[in-house]
Every structure is written in structure tokens, then in C-alpha cells.
Amino acid sequence: NPVGYASALYAALHDLDAMGLDRIVIALPPNTPQWLAIRDRLNRAATAAD
């Protein structure tokens, strides 16, 4: 369920970011059309952090 996953993911990322971690590792969700927006956001976030 991409919608539920996205909601939980963004909440978890917010909490992890508040911890001041140097790195957060996330397994990418499936490479299917339903998950495209989430994969895109994760890829852009990873690129911005480099």
C-alpha cells in the first residue's frame, strides 16, 4: 500500500532527522508505477544529501 507506506516513511524520516543522524539507509520500494512517486522522492532526497 504506497499511501500507507508513504505516510509511515515520512513520519519515520522526520523522527530520524531530528536525531541528527549522519546517514539513514532505506531499502527502495518496488519499481512499479504505484510506487514511482515514493521512489522518486527517496532518490531526490538521497541526491540532495550527497
QUISUL-V490505 format. One record per run of one state. SS is the DSSP state (~ for helix, > for strand, _ for the rest). FROM is the first residue (numbers start at 1). TO is the last residue. If there is no record, write none. Layout:
ss=SS from=FROM to=TO
ss=SS from=FROM to=TO
//
This chain:
ss=_ from=1 to=1
ss=~ from=2 to=18
ss=_ from=19 to=32
ss=~ from=33 to=49
ss=_ from=50 to=50
//
